[in-house]
Amino acid sequence: MRSDSSVRLIRTCVDMDQAAFSQIGFNHIVGLVLVNPFTV
């Protein structure tokens, strides 16, 4: 039972990490696209 809950917690953390990473990546790409014309 304890291992089940800990595995679920780890999976939740991984899902949150992936969501945060994809959001950061998306913002980074948008930032590059918006900033690039001005810097280049």
Residue pairs with C-beta under 8 A, 6 or more apart in sequence:
none
